[in-house]
Amino acid sequence: MAVDPRLLEILACPLCKTEVTITPDGAGLVCRSCRRRYPIVDDIPIMLVEEATVLPEDRP
């Protein structure tokens, strides 16, 4: 089971409050503004800044 598309419509990055999108592999959510990747564990997005990783600048 994947993250519900309706949930994705309302989720936002807790740090900069911008939209997040799901990663191609479905294992996380990415904020394009601050480049943080939030993990998805057991189909539940973990939207905690301290659990996020920052993607390198060269990644889309």
C-alpha positions as CSV (number, residue, x, y, z in Angstrom):
1,M,0.0,0.0,0.0
2,A,1.4,3.4,-0.9
3,V,0.8,6.8,0.6
4,D,-2.7,8.0,-0.2
5,P,-2.7,10.7,-2.9
6,R,-5.2,12.8,-0.9
7,L,-2.7,12.9,2.0
8,L,0.1,14.0,-0.4
9,E,-2.1,17.0,-1.4
10,I,-2.1,18.3,2.1
11,L,1.4,17.4,3.3
12,A,4.1,20.1,3.4
13,C,7.7,20.3,4.6
14,P,7.6,21.1,8.3
15,L,10.7,23.3,7.9
16,C,9.9,25.6,5.0
17,K,6.2,24.8,4.5
18,T,6.4,24.0,0.8
19,E,5.0,21.1,-1.1
20,V,6.6,17.7,-0.9
21,T,6.7,15.1,-3.7
22,I,7.1,11.3,-3.5
23,T,10.5,9.9,-4.5
24,P,10.6,7.6,-7.6
25,D,11.2,4.6,-5.4
26,G,8.3,5.5,-3.1
27,A,10.5,5.4,0.0
28,G,10.4,9.0,0.9
29,L,9.0,12.5,0.3
30,V,11.2,15.3,-1.0
31,C,10.9,19.1,-0.5
32,R,12.3,20.8,-3.6
33,S,12.8,24.0,-1.7
34,C,15.1,23.0,1.1
35,R,16.1,19.6,-0.5
36,R,15.1,17.5,2.6
37,R,14.0,13.9,2.1
38,Y,11.6,12.6,4.7
39,P,11.4,8.8,5.0
40,I,8.2,6.7,4.6
41,V,8.1,3.8,7.1
42,D,5.3,1.2,6.8
43,D,3.4,3.5,4.5
44,I,3.6,6.4,7.0
45,P,5.5,9.6,6.2
46,I,7.9,10.6,9.0
47,M,7.6,14.3,8.7
48,L,10.1,15.2,11.4
49,V,13.0,17.6,10.5
50,E,15.4,15.6,12.7
51,E,14.6,12.4,10.7
52,A,15.1,14.0,7.3
53,T,18.3,13.9,5.2
54,V,19.4,16.7,3.0
55,L,19.9,15.8,-0.6
56,P,23.1,17.0,-2.4
57,E,22.8,19.9,-4.7
58,D,23.5,17.8,-7.9
59,R,20.3,15.7,-7.4
60,P,17.1,16.8,-9.1
